[in-house]
Amino acid sequence: MKFLGFKRKDGSVGVRNHVLILPSCACASETCRVVASQVLGTKNVIINVGCSDVTANTEMTQRVLTGFALNANVFGVVVIGLGCETVGHRELAEKIRMLSDKPVVSFGIQEEGGTIKTVALAVEAARKMVEEASKLQKVECDASDLFVAIECGGSDATSGIASNPAVGSMADKIYDLGGTTMMSETVEFIGAEHVLAKRGVTPEIHDQIIRICEEYEKHLALAGQDCRSGQPTPGNKVGGLSKKKVSVVSIREELVRFPRFSKKQRGQLRKVLSLWIRQGMTFLLSRVWSPGARRLWSSQPAEALRPAMR
């Protein structure tokens, strides 16, 4: 399987070609947002750290910010700092240069004479970088070059029967093709880590999943906190994240959010979903409603799908 991507000199492949406007501290985040809003082809990130940190936090902040810059979807980076932060803009820019050959420029708000002057300079630099980025052409790449990040969205009563199995199936396919998928928010394993661990392909992976949760719980316990009191979150429970919590009432509330369904259509769908839940069956809704056909489409049992994680 092939796809068109942007091949970087370090061998990584991006599917996008952005210029990143990167703050080195919280104080520069708004300035970066303003710059990005004025230059098409740029993206900015918002951070709330980088100032008055202890050494360990400073190192972690710099590592995370450098990771943004090294992302394969990034062509080049414009770094902006305030000038008095713990993670200096010059130091951050230099670290990015050491780890890649991407174009990098940096500005300090205090050094440049204030926010307005810094914005003007950064906008000019970003526009030149975007122009260079536009000259880069996509090339045919192998599916094994894919690196896909998976992020948790707002869970509801349909997550376990629709979106989660679909994303898991996609992850399996990418893995089979030699590619990579990465999950974030691993703390949200807590409460179901024993279920997820059973799907580990090796005993080592099983133990790693359990250990991630145990170590995080110990970390919070040092501060006298219990993460299981809020995980899964109350909203997820009310929304039907757990099969035991799903009810006809929660489904009715969920369906009201889909205005393109008529009252009759919502009623039909509610009856079908309620039947599945009462029978203890798990289904993947492949297609819910086709306005053209004016009928409910068939559904595909989730058992027909391969496990999301082996």
Order of alpha helices (4+ residues) and beta strands (2+ residues): beta-beta-beta-alpha-beta-alpha-beta-alpha-beta-alpha-alpha-beta-beta-alpha-beta-alpha-alpha-alpha-alpha-alpha-beta-beta-beta-beta
